[in-house]
């Protein structure tokens, strides 16, 4: 007696899967395509879909930026913002014009990492003027510089986050840049969908996935890769952060977590492995004090590893 019910159940599952595979969420017919009929989110997509009237202004802004990089992670606590900030400073120290957009709306940490927490965003005839870091003049935009106090909580729903991210791209006078780095929140959320859709015509170079070596972190990277592939966002590679511990006395590096797991994961999924960055007191003290990582101990294993990772990212961008 349960046979027909089981058949109906599986047919329903297959239909849902087919609809998801053909979801036109990144096209102009979002919410109005035939496969949208019956979808619970159809009304939302219809309200948000169609041609974005701001797209032309966004394309003009982003047309002055050579390389656009998204720094992402499957979970929090893997050092993604630190990697984004260090990457920006390293790129700028090599003579590049660099901007960093902090899209982590609810937990902005970039202002502290780049020492712009005392600056305020000002307006001009050309739009918002980004803050300028004392570290190699990296341009910064973050919600942390728009709120009244560092202790203020940002309790916003999706539409308000979406509007602010669009303003960071469309209404900010970035000028001509060699690199614009987007520090995104962990996971896959409204912020990621918004920035990818906003940059649809600007063709970002791709995503840099930051992870730590634990298996629980690696399990979330699979979802991040699936998200990037589904959104047609290229993946430049994986950065293994906090891969070991550097002794402050002898500079010897000790593996805290099982080594080679991230390298094997990257090879299994056909994703470039950009390198590993250990836990190094030279890096952590620079981050905690807001100092420029480029001015830290040049002989430090962590600084050397960071330079190799940045070189690998630049090489990946040049191949695009």
LODODREN-647919 format. One record per residue (C-alpha): x, y, z; residue number from 0. Coordinates in steps of 0.1 Angstrom, whole numbers, padded with zeros to 4 digits. Layout:
% LODODREN-647919
R_X_Y_Z_NUM
...
This chain:
% LODODREN-647919
R_0000_0000_0000_0
R_0029_0023_0006_1
R_0043_0017_-0029_2
R_0025_0045_-0048_3
R_0033_0070_-0020_4
R_0070_0061_-0022_5
R_0070_0066_-0060_6
R_0053_0100_-0056_7
R_0078_0110_-0029_8
R_0108_0101_-0051_9
R_0093_0118_-0082_10
R_0088_0149_-0061_11
R_0124_0148_-0049_12
R_0137_0144_-0085_13
R_0115_0173_-0097_14
R_0128_0195_-0070_15
R_0164_0185_-0078_16
R_0158_0193_-0115_17
R_0143_0227_-0107_18
R_0173_0235_-0085_19
R_0197_0225_-0112_20
R_0180_0249_-0137_21
R_0173_0277_-0112_22
R_0177_0310_-0132_23
R_0188_0330_-0101_24
R_0217_0346_-0119_25
R_0197_0355_-0151_26
R_0174_0383_-0162_27
R_0144_0360_-0161_28
R_0147_0353_-0124_29
R_0113_0346_-0108_30
R_0096_0346_-0142_31
R_0110_0315_-0160_32
R_0088_0284_-0164_33
R_0108_0264_-0138_34
R_0100_0291_-0112_35
R_0064_0281_-0111_36
R_0056_0265_-0078_37
R_0089_0275_-0062_38
R_0084_0289_-0026_39
R_0108_0317_-0033_40
R_0092_0329_-0066_41
R_0076_0360_-0052_42
R_0109_0371_-0036_43
R_0128_0365_-0068_44
R_0102_0385_-0088_45
R_0106_0414_-0064_46
R_0144_0413_-0066_47
R_0148_0401_-0102_48
R_0150_0417_-0135_49
R_0176_0441_-0149_50
R_0193_0461_-0122_51
R_0190_0498_-0129_52
R_0223_0504_-0111_53
R_0242_0478_-0131_54
R_0256_0504_-0156_55
R_0270_0526_-0129_56
R_0285_0495_-0111_57
R_0301_0484_-0144_58
R_0317_0518_-0149_59
R_0331_0518_-0113_60
R_0345_0482_-0116_61
R_0358_0489_-0151_62
R_0386_0509_-0135_63
R_0397_0478_-0114_64
R_0420_0453_-0130_65
R_0416_0424_-0106_66
R_0387_0416_-0083_67
R_0392_0389_-0057_68
R_0367_0374_-0032_69
R_0382_0359_0000_70
R_0358_0333_0013_71
R_0357_0305_0039_72
R_0333_0277_0047_73
R_0332_0285_0084_74
R_0343_0312_0108_75
R_0375_0312_0129_76
R_0399_0302_0101_77
R_0416_0336_0098_78
R_0399_0347_0066_79
R_0399_0384_0075_80
R_0435_0383_0085_81
R_0444_0367_0052_82
R_0424_0393_0033_83
R_0441_0421_0052_84
R_0476_0407_0049_85
R_0470_0400_0012_86
R_0460_0436_0007_87
R_0491_0450_0025_88
R_0515_0426_0007_89
R_0500_0435_-0027_90
R_0502_0473_-0019_91
R_0538_0469_-0006_92
R_0548_0457_-0041_93
R_0536_0490_-0057_94
R_0500_0480_-0065_95
R_0470_0502_-0059_96
R_0448_0481_-0036_97
R_0414_0484_-0021_98
R_0397_0462_0005_99
R_0359_0460_0008_100
R_0348_0445_0041_101
R_0315_0427_0034_102
R_0313_0410_0068_103
R_0285_0433_0079_104
R_0278_0418_0113_105
R_0314_0412_0123_106
R_0337_0438_0107_107
R_0373_0434_0117_108
R_0391_0450_0088_109
R_0392_0486_0104_110
R_0413_0473_0133_111
R_0435_0452_0111_112
R_0443_0481_0088_113
R_0443_0508_0114_114
R_0414_0529_0101_115
R_0391_0525_0131_116
R_0395_0562_0140_117
R_0386_0575_0105_118
R_0351_0583_0093_119
R_0337_0579_0058_120
R_0331_0612_0040_121
R_0310_0619_0009_122
R_0320_0638_-0022_123
R_0307_0647_-0056_124
R_0321_0613_-0068_125
R_0306_0592_-0040_126
R_0319_0579_-0008_127
R_0356_0584_-0002_128
R_0372_0552_0010_129
R_0393_0553_0041_130
R_0431_0552_0036_131
R_0452_0528_0057_132
R_0486_0540_0069_133
R_0498_0506_0057_134
R_0508_0513_0021_135
R_0477_0534_0014_136
R_0453_0505_0011_137
R_0418_0519_0005_138
R_0392_0505_0029_139
R_0354_0504_0031_140
R_0337_0487_0061_141
R_0305_0490_0080_142
R_0327_0492_0111_143
R_0335_0528_0100_144
R_0299_0537_0095_145
R_0285_0528_0129_146
R_0287_0551_0160_147
R_0307_0528_0183_148
R_0328_0497_0180_149
R_0304_0481_0206_150
R_0273_0488_0185_151
R_0257_0456_0172_152
R_0247_0455_0135_153
R_0213_0437_0135_154
R_0202_0439_0099_155
R_0180_0418_0077_156
R_0191_0406_0042_157
R_0177_0435_0021_158
R_0195_0462_0042_159
R_0228_0442_0039_160
R_0223_0439_0002_161
R_0217_0476_-0002_162
R_0249_0485_0017_163
R_0271_0460_-0003_164
R_0258_0476_-0035_165
R_0267_0510_-0022_166
R_0302_0498_-0013_167
R_0306_0488_-0050_168
R_0285_0515_-0068_169
R_0287_0545_-0046_170
R_0323_0543_-0035_171
R_0350_0563_-0054_172
R_0376_0535_-0056_173
R_0393_0551_-0086_174
R_0418_0531_-0106_175
R_0430_0500_-0087_176
R_0452_0471_-0095_177
R_0434_0449_-0070_178
R_0401_0451_-0051_179
R_0398_0425_-0024_180
R_0364_0416_-0010_181
R_0364_0401_0025_182
R_0332_0381_0027_183
R_0315_0366_0058_184
R_0319_0328_0064_185
R_0296_0304_0047_186
R_0273_0312_0017_187
R_0247_0338_0024_188
R_0230_0370_0011_189
R_0263_0389_0011_190
R_0279_0364_-0013_191
R_0249_0363_-0036_192
R_0248_0401_-0037_193
R_0284_0407_-0045_194
R_0286_0380_-0072_195
R_0254_0393_-0088_196
R_0267_0429_-0086_197
R_0300_0419_-0102_198
R_0283_0397_-0129_199
R_0295_0420_-0158_200
R_0328_0429_-0142_201
R_0340_0393_-0142_202
R_0358_0388_-0110_203
R_0391_0369_-0112_204
R_0377_0344_-0087_205
R_0375_0332_-0051_206
R_0403_0325_-0027_207
R_0391_0299_-0002_208
R_0407_0301_0033_209
R_0406_0270_0055_210
R_0424_0256_0085_211
R_0436_0219_0085_212
R_0409_0205_0108_213
R_0385_0180_0092_214
R_0355_0200_0105_215
R_0368_0230_0085_216
R_0375_0209_0054_217
R_0339_0195_0054_218
R_0325_0230_0050_219
R_0349_0237_0021_220
R_0330_0212_-0001_221
R_0299_0233_0003_222
R_0319_0265_-0006_223
R_0332_0248_-0038_224
R_0297_0237_-0047_225
R_0284_0273_-0042_226
R_0312_0287_-0064_227
R_0306_0263_-0092_228
R_0268_0268_-0091_229
R_0273_0306_-0092_230
R_0300_0302_-0120_231
R_0326_0319_-0098_232
R_0361_0307_-0106_233
R_0381_0293_-0077_234
R_0417_0306_-0078_235
R_0427_0282_-0051_236
R_0428_0272_-0014_237
R_0449_0288_0013_238
R_0457_0266_0043_239
R_0459_0289_0073_240
R_0471_0281_0108_241
R_0487_0250_0094_242
R_0514_0247_0121_243
R_0529_0266_0150_244
R_0562_0285_0148_245
R_0582_0285_0180_246
R_0591_0321_0190_247
R_0625_0309_0203_248
R_0639_0285_0177_249
R_0616_0293_0148_250
R_0610_0256_0143_251
R_0575_0248_0129_252
R_0554_0221_0146_253
R_0522_0206_0130_254
R_0493_0211_0153_255
R_0468_0194_0131_256
R_0473_0165_0106_257
R_0494_0177_0077_258
R_0488_0171_0040_259
R_0450_0168_0044_260
R_0443_0202_0027_261
R_0468_0194_-0001_262
R_0451_0161_-0007_263
R_0417_0177_-0006_264
R_0427_0203_-0032_265
R_0441_0175_-0055_266
R_0410_0154_-0051_267
R_0387_0183_-0062_268
R_0410_0197_-0088_269
R_0415_0230_-0071_270
R_0449_0248_-0070_271
R_0467_0247_-0036_272
R_0480_0282_-0030_273
R_0501_0274_0000_274
R_0501_0271_0038_275
R_0505_0299_0065_276
R_0515_0287_0100_277
R_0506_0303_0133_278
R_0535_0326_0138_279
R_0539_0351_0167_280
R_0553_0376_0143_281
R_0520_0375_0123_282
R_0497_0374_0152_283
R_0514_0403_0171_284
R_0512_0424_0139_285
R_0475_0417_0136_286
R_0467_0423_0173_287
R_0485_0457_0173_288
R_0473_0468_0138_289
R_0509_0470_0126_290
R_0518_0464_0090_291
R_0526_0428_0084_292
R_0552_0438_0058_293
R_0572_0455_0085_294
R_0574_0424_0107_295
R_0604_0401_0109_296
R_0614_0394_0073_297
R_0631_0361_0083_298
R_0600_0348_0101_299
R_0586_0316_0087_300
R_0551_0330_0087_301
R_0561_0361_0068_302
R_0580_0340_0042_303
R_0550_0317_0038_304
R_0526_0346_0034_305
R_0548_0360_0006_306
R_0548_0327_-0012_307
R_0510_0326_-0010_308
R_0506_0361_-0023_309
R_0530_0353_-0052_310
R_0508_0323_-0060_311
R_0477_0344_-0060_312
R_0492_0370_-0083_313
R_0504_0343_-0106_314
R_0468_0328_-0107_315
R_0454_0363_-0115_316
R_0479_0368_-0144_317
R_0468_0335_-0159_318
R_0431_0346_-0161_319
